[in-house]
């Protein structure tokens, strides 16, 4: 069998395996989600930021090309990150899970950070030219 045919067959086998694995790339158990108008979500986010309370429910907004607010979480405390997008489809990859973010829907992901853990929130859905820079480090404090 000529080398070109072997390479073509290998390419087809690898491609078929990747296509078959695609459904498992996103989280098998979708996180809880609910509908909320974006203006209401932004107002909630601003009120949380203004009050400075250390709530377990943290609203996080994704928009080209970043996540707000900057997060500093306490080690050992459980948080529910409420993620929403204001402009286009994004995804949020955090702690080995990826969730799809669509305008008008809030996705909830629960995390309990550990001291010394490096948490990075990153967009995994191409959203424009600045997509590769759309990431936020989450600080974990005592």
N, C-alpha and C positions, 0 to 999 in steps of 0.2 A: 504494500500500500504506500503510495507516495506521501512524502512529508506534509504537503499541503492538505491532503485529505485527512490525515491524522489530526492536524491542527484544527481543521474545520469541525471535525467530529468532537474533539475536546471542547471547543468553543460552544458547540450546541449543547453538550452535556452540562457544562458549567452554567450556561445561560438558563437552561431549563430548571436546574436546581435553585438558582437565585429567584426565578419567577415563582417557583413553588413555595419558597420560604417567605415571600413578601407579606402575606397576611400576618405572620408572626412578628414582623418587625415592630409594629406598634403594640402597645400594651394589650395583653390578652384580656385583662379585666378592665374595661373602660371605667374611668373615674366618674364619680357623681357629677352631674351637670344640671344646670338650671338656666332659664332665660332671665335676662335682666337688661333693661335699656342702658345703653352705654353712658348716657348722661347721669343716670342714677348710680352706676358703678363708679364713675369718676367722683361724684359727690361723696360717696361712701369712702373712697380712697383718701380724699382730701380731709374728711372729718377724722379719720383714723390718724393721719399724719399730724393734724393740728392738735389732737388730744394727747398724743404721745403715749397712749396706753399700750401696755404690753399684752395685746390680745392674742388668743390662739387662732383667730381668723384674720388672715392677712390678705388684703386685696392687692393683686399685682397686675399691672397693665402692660401688655405687649403692643408695641407699635414700631414702625420702621424707625430706627434700627436699634431698639433697646428695650429693656424692661425697667419699669419704675414701680415703686421706689427702690433705692439701694437697700438691701436687707441685712440686718444684723440680728441673728437669732440666738437664743440661749441654748446651750448644750443640754440635752436630756428632756427638754420641753417639747411636747407634741404640738405641731402647727398644722393648720389647714390653709394652704395657699389657694386662694380663689383667683384663677387666671382668666383674663379676658383680653380680647384684642379690639382695637378701635378702628383699624383701617383695612387690613387684608388678612387672608388666612396665614397663620403662623403655626408653629408647634413649639412645645416647651419640652425640652429634654432635661431631666433632673433625676439624679440618683438611679440611673439605669432605666428610667421609664420615659416614654415619649407620649405626649398627648396632643391631639390636634385642637387648635384654637380657631374658632370661626366667629365672626362678628355677631353679637347678639346672644351668645351663649357663654356662660361662665363654667369653667371646668375646675374641679376641686381635687387637689392632690395633698395627701397627708404625709408629713415627714417628721421625724424626730432626729435632729442633728446630734452628732457626737462631737465632743471636744477634739480639736485637731483635724476634723474631717474637712476636706476641701470640697465645697459644694459649688457647682457652676450651673447656672440656668442658661440654656442655649437654645436658639431657634434651630429646628431641624427641617423646616419647610422653606424652600426658596421663596423669598419675599422681595427681592430686588437686589440692586448692585451692592448695597451695604450688608447683605445677609451674612456674609462670613464674619462680620464684626459684631453680630447681634448676640451678645452674651453678657452675663452679669455674675460676678463672684458674690456668693453669699457668705458673709462673715459669721463665724460661730464663736460665741463668747461664753464665759462661765456663767 
